Amino acid sequence: RVLFRSAVGNVIGSNTGNVLLILGVGALMAALSVQRQLLRFDLPAMVGLSFVLLLLSLDGSLGLIDGVILMAAFVTI
């Protein structure tokens, strides 16, 4: 159980850190343009699915049903 929490924390922290580091360094070099689709669809979808992942992992495990739910959301979006 401790290894699962550590692995999930590592994945989420690493992905968040990588995205913010890349965006930060890019923004230091030149202004970044943001398309409307990113603000209207992509960003809310990422936040919503992150919240779904959080809810699914509250019991301490991600099982078959959880995987099916996440895959269905991935295919739908």
Disulfide bonds with the S-S distance in Angstrom:
none
